[in-house]
Amino acid sequence: MLDLSGAYILDPQAGMGMALDHQHMATAIAERYPNVRLAQVPAHFRTAAEEFPFALVDYRTGDVLKELRERDMTISFIFEWLYKHDLQARGVKEVWDNYMREKQRLKEAQQYAAKEKQAENLDIVHSMANSPLHTFKHGNRKVS
């Protein structure tokens, strides 16, 4: 969860954006979605490990809708995400179904990665069992 204690909302009227393109983006978002604002952790408060320096925030409740990386800070990405998650435009059922499909896709990807890792480990065990050597290389790993 994004901690907004050191962040501030980019208010289009106040012009508090650190970059001109962020101000224009905040204005475009506020015009299209009146309850959504762009928030950011100011550069002087960020650490090198800050993964999500930006966020879309529900202006009325203060809830974080979407955490954004620096690479996500394009108007096309933001508007596409907002459109896909707009309950009034798309309907609750469609948004929920999309969410569940994405959740299932991520689960399957994790299961596939775990299966691949297990197959690799099994291959190492078979190689060790069939090898007359005490140490050998498997890929870039030296196994003894």
ZIRACOR-V453324 format. One record per backbone hydrogen bond with DSSP energy under -1.0 kcal/mol. CO is the residue of the C=O (numbers start at 0). NH is the residue of the N-H. E is the energy in kcal/mol with one decimal. If there is no record, write none. Layout:
BEGIN
co & nh & e
CO & NH & E
CO & NH & E
END
This chain:
BEGIN
co & nh & e
7 & 39 & -1.8
8 & 10 & -1.2
10 & 14 & -1.7
18 & 22 & -1.7
19 & 23 & -2.3
20 & 24 & -2.1
21 & 25 & -2.6
22 & 26 & -2.2
23 & 27 & -2.5
24 & 28 & -2.4
25 & 29 & -2.4
26 & 30 & -2.2
27 & 31 & -2.0
28 & 32 & -3.2
32 & 35 & -1.9
34 & 58 & -3.5
36 & 56 & -3.1
37 & 9 & -3.4
38 & 54 & -2.3
39 & 7 & -1.8
41 & 44 & -1.9
46 & 49 & -1.5
52 & 40 & -2.6
53 & 67 & -3.1
54 & 38 & -3.2
55 & 64 & -3.2
55 & 65 & -1.4
56 & 36 & -2.7
57 & 61 & -3.0
62 & 57 & -2.9
65 & 55 & -2.8
67 & 53 & -1.8
69 & 72 & -1.3
71 & 73 & -2.5
73 & 77 & -2.3
74 & 78 & -2.6
75 & 79 & -2.1
76 & 80 & -2.4
77 & 81 & -2.8
78 & 82 & -2.6
79 & 83 & -2.5
80 & 84 & -1.3
82 & 85 & -1.3
85 & 89 & -2.3
86 & 90 & -1.7
90 & 94 & -2.0
91 & 95 & -2.7
92 & 96 & -2.8
93 & 97 & -2.4
94 & 98 & -2.2
95 & 99 & -2.6
96 & 100 & -2.4
97 & 101 & -2.4
98 & 102 & -2.4
99 & 103 & -2.4
100 & 104 & -2.5
101 & 105 & -2.3
102 & 106 & -2.0
103 & 107 & -2.6
104 & 108 & -2.1
105 & 109 & -2.1
106 & 110 & -2.3
107 & 111 & -2.4
108 & 112 & -2.2
109 & 113 & -2.3
110 & 114 & -2.3
111 & 115 & -2.4
112 & 116 & -2.2
113 & 117 & -2.4
114 & 118 & -2.3
115 & 119 & -2.2
116 & 120 & -2.4
117 & 121 & -2.4
118 & 122 & -2.1
119 & 123 & -1.9
120 & 124 & -2.1
121 & 125 & -2.4
122 & 126 & -2.4
123 & 127 & -2.6
124 & 128 & -2.5
125 & 129 & -2.0
135 & 142 & -3.1
137 & 140 & -1.9
140 & 137 & -3.0
142 & 135 & -2.4
END
